[in-house]
């Protein structure tokens, strides 16, 4: 149960007192705690680099982690980080001012990866893939410089589900973004504590808290993205059968490798029948 102490941290100052918002907040905290526990994210006295883009998801992530810390359920040190990638029109002062006001330890890093992306990506193609790789590399570097053991991202349940279908439709593989992984160099964890949280809940929470949301389409490369097409398909399924997204998400946690066709998971050639022995 949420305590009566709603303003446990400046991040929660001015939180709505309505029953609806309290239920929303309780559900988000419950979902984040489940993910943290289920996927073994906690290393006591660890230091996390929590990535803050200024979108609804990263604000929700930061607030949820601070509430879990306040409740003694997350014994880690949190350093918020924003990577300003030089996108045209990016409001560079919004996040530093917000984090100062919220009394959140933070690091603001400027790296003009936008110019690199524009130079390397052919005209008419989307920037997202290269932009993400460059961003991830810089975040790994910052985490090492700050003595962090984990890079913490704000991907939610719907991001994970959409990535699964993008891989299915366009990549020809069954894969998605896991809630916990180790980077290729093997020295950092990557965590997604919002793995069980619905995008709609992030939207409602961040809007209700009046966090200064920065749009993610400043680069102008978002129209017609494959992810948007997948999102529209899932929206249609959800409209026709409410709860469909959650059912599909649960399927990602209930995999039967022997009932798929990958010979690396199942040695089909070695399967044998149980034949009766002589005399049986």
Secondary structure, 3 states (H helix, E strand, C coil): CCCCCCCCCHHHCCCCCCHHHHHHHHHHHHHHHHHHHHCCCCCCCEEEEEECCCCHHHHHHHHHHHHHHHCCCCCEEEEEEEEECCCCCCCHHHHHHHHHHCCCCEEEEECCHHHHHHHHCCCCCCCHHHHHHHHHHHHHHHHHHCCCCEEECCCCHHHHHHHHHHHHHHHCCCCCCCCEEECCCCCCEEECCCCCCCHHHHHHHHHHCCCCCCCCCCCCCCCCCHHHHHHHHHHHHHHHCCCHHHHHHHHHCCCCHHHCCCCCCCCHHHCCCCCCCCCC
